[in-house]
């Protein structure tokens, strides 16, 4: 067989037992709205200054 070839007999007669007790995954089971709240003692100006300082650290 050449590169990328496959044996077609392997693709035939694949037995799948669909009566198995397979538990489905519920992707929405632990879904949240994503709300986040926090309190800070710093003013908006202090937080913006801190952010600018953090952004400046990446340039070095």
C-alpha positions in Angstrom: 0.0 0.0 0.0 1.1 3.5 -0.7 1.3 6.5 1.5 -2.2 7.5 2.6 -3.8 4.3 1.6 -6.0 2.3 3.8 -7.6 -1.1 3.8 -11.2 -0.7 2.8 -12.0 -4.0 4.6 -11.2 -2.2 7.9 -14.0 0.3 7.1 -16.7 -2.3 6.5 -18.7 -4.1 9.2 -17.9 -1.9 12.0 -20.2 -3.1 14.8 -21.6 -0.4 16.9 -23.7 -1.4 19.8 -26.1 1.5 20.0 -28.0 -0.1 22.8 -25.2 0.5 25.3 -25.9 2.6 28.3 -24.0 5.7 27.2 -24.4 8.7 29.4 -24.7 11.9 27.3 -22.7 15.0 28.2 -24.8 18.0 29.0 -22.7 21.0 28.0 -25.3 23.4 29.5 -25.3 21.7 32.9 -23.0 24.3 34.6 -23.8 27.3 32.6 -23.8 30.7 34.2 -24.6 34.3 33.2 -21.0 35.4 33.8 -21.7 38.3 36.2 -18.7 39.4 38.2 -18.8 42.0 41.0 -15.9 43.3 43.2 -15.2 46.2 45.4 -12.1 48.3 45.5 -10.9 51.0 47.8 -9.0 52.7 44.9 -10.4 55.5 42.8 -10.9 55.1 39.1 -7.8 57.3 38.5 -5.7 55.1 40.6 -6.9 52.0 38.8 -6.2 53.6 35.4 -2.7 54.6 36.6 -2.0 51.0 37.7 -3.2 49.7 34.4 -1.0 52.1 32.5 1.9 51.0 34.7 1.2 47.3 34.0 0.9 48.0 30.2 4.3 49.8 30.4 6.0 46.7 31.9 5.4 44.8 28.6 7.5 47.3 26.6 10.7 46.6 28.6 
